[in-house]
Amino acid sequence: MESLYDVQQLLKRFGIIVYVGKRIWDIELMQIELRKLYDGRLVDHDTYMTAWHILRREHRIEENRENQKLT
């Protein structure tokens, strides 16, 4: 797992499709859903951590994009 698309595919395996309309909100909702899967022991720790790091990285990228638009 290396990209946001890979995390989306992981969530999709559990019937979770996230589309709110704004990419940063999608990422935040994916983080919540991923945590629920982990708490429910549907994904293992390594999978959770890999996906979590990807989502965190993508969230930072989106924040930077939004901040650049404001300046």
C-alpha positions in Angstrom: 0.0 0.0 0.0 1.6 3.2 -1.2 -1.1 5.7 -2.2 -4.4 7.2 -1.2 -6.0 5.1 -4.0 -4.6 2.0 -2.2 -6.3 3.1 1.1 -9.5 3.7 -0.8 -9.3 0.2 -2.2 -8.8 -1.2 1.3 -11.9 0.6 2.6 -13.8 -0.5 -0.5 -13.1 -4.1 0.4 -15.3 -3.5 3.5 -18.0 -1.7 1.6 -16.8 1.8 2.6 -16.8 4.4 -0.2 -16.0 7.9 0.9 -16.9 11.0 -1.1 -17.8 14.2 0.7 -16.8 16.5 -2.1 -13.7 18.1 -0.7 -10.5 16.0 -0.7 -9.4 17.0 2.7 -12.7 16.1 4.2 -12.6 12.8 2.4 -9.2 12.0 3.9 -10.5 12.9 7.4 -13.5 10.6 7.0 -11.2 7.9 5.7 -9.1 8.2 8.9 -12.3 7.8 11.0 -13.4 4.7 9.0 -10.0 3.2 9.1 -9.9 3.6 12.9 -13.3 1.9 13.2 -12.0 -1.1 11.1 -8.9 -1.3 13.3 -10.9 -1.1 16.6 -13.2 -3.8 15.2 -10.1 -5.9 14.5 -10.9 -6.1 10.8 -7.5 -4.9 9.8 -4.2 -5.8 11.4 -1.8 -3.3 13.1 0.7 -3.1 10.2 -2.1 -2.5 7.6 -3.6 0.2 9.9 -0.3 2.0 10.5 0.6 1.9 6.8 -2.8 3.3 5.8 -2.8 5.8 8.6 0.6 7.2 7.5 -0.6 7.5 3.9 -3.7 9.4 5.1 -1.6 11.7 7.3 0.8 12.5 4.5 -2.1 13.2 2.1 -3.8 15.4 4.7 -0.6 17.5 5.1 -0.4 17.9 1.3 -4.0 19.1 1.1 -3.5 21.5 4.0 -0.4 22.9 2.2 -2.4 23.3 -1.1 -5.2 25.1 0.8 -2.7 27.4 2.6 -1.0 28.3 -0.7 -4.4 29.3 -2.2 -4.9 31.7 0.6 -1.6 33.5 0.1 
